[in-house]
Amino acid sequence: MNGSKASVSELLSGLIGGNATVEVAVFPPYVLLAQVADEIAGKDIVYGAQNVSEHESGAYTGEVSGSMLREQGCKYVIVGHSERRSIYGESSEQVAAKFVAAQKAGLIPVLCVGETLEQREAGETQRVVAEQLQAVIDLAGLDAVCSAVVAYEPVWAIGTGKTASPEQAQDVHQAIRQQLGDEGAKTRILYGGSVNAANAAELFAKPDIDGGLVGGASLKAGDFNEICKQAE
């Protein structure tokens, strides 16, 4: 929940001049989507939303449906972000329903999975991530998940300045890819958790880390552009 009309214009101006050769997507708050659409029209940047309702329409005041986002020109939508799970109590089943709703509307879900510090210290990382992923596979189907984007975001590394080591991140990414099977070979699996210009290159060098889901560092065009270059 960051940004204003002025800050979005400044950020987009910096990104447009970055000339990254990788796919760059931005995820502004709902109320800034139209502005983003106008300012990046014709540019090599796509955009999505930070959340979506599992419902298509109805008496769900304050919610935004997948069809509404698609009508705004969104290509992607984040589902299951750890803050949605921890602060707003979204269950893996609700996340799975949102995933299905997003795909039904023609959006590409960016499915977030990850463990808390307590779960990692208890040696439960692989189990937690596998269960979160399996809940979506069970509802949407394996092919549907493989055609989306998966983002591993260890909760303990989000906004804390702490980062999973490249080796720790690779271990989880590899397990995710194995769970997805042969079809998962083509699935983009991103790492999210205090990605910055200093650690991006080492993370992206790992074989199963295909890019980043960037948080705080995406609020400064210079930092974000540098991360994009490291992904090339």
Stockholm file with secondary structure:
# STOCKHOLM 1.0

chainA/1-232         MNGSKASVSELLSGLIGGNATVEVAVFPPYVLLAQVADEIAGKDIVYGAQNVSEHESGAYTGEVSGSMLREQGCKYVIVGHSERRSIYGESSEQVAAKFVAAQKAGLIPVLCVGETLEQREAGETQRVVAEQLQAVIDLAGLDAVCSAVVAYEPVWAIGTGKTASPEQAQDVHQAIRQQLGDEGAKTRILYGGSVNAANAAELFAKPDIDGGLVGGASLKAGDFNEICKQAE
#=GR chainA/1-232 SS CCCCHHHHHHHHHHHHTTCCSSCEEECCCGGGHHHHHHHTTTSSEEEEESCCCSSSSSSCTTCCCHHHHHHTTCCEEEESCHHHHHHSCCCHHHHHHHHHHHHHTTCEEEEEECCCHHHHHTTCHHHHHHHHHHHHHHHHCHHHHHTSEEEECCGGGSSSSCCCCHHHHHHHHHHHHHHHCGGGGGCEEEECSSCCTTTHHHHHTSTTCCEECCCGGGGSHHHHHHHHHHTC
#=GC SS_cons         CCCCHHHHHHHHHHHHTTCCSSCEEECCCGGGHHHHHHHTTTSSEEEEESCCCSSSSSSCTTCCCHHHHHHTTCCEEEESCHHHHHHSCCCHHHHHHHHHHHHHTTCEEEEEECCCHHHHHTTCHHHHHHHHHHHHHHHHCHHHHHTSEEEECCGGGSSSSCCCCHHHHHHHHHHHHHHHCGGGGGCEEEECSSCCTTTHHHHHTSTTCCEECCCGGGGSHHHHHHHHHHTC
//
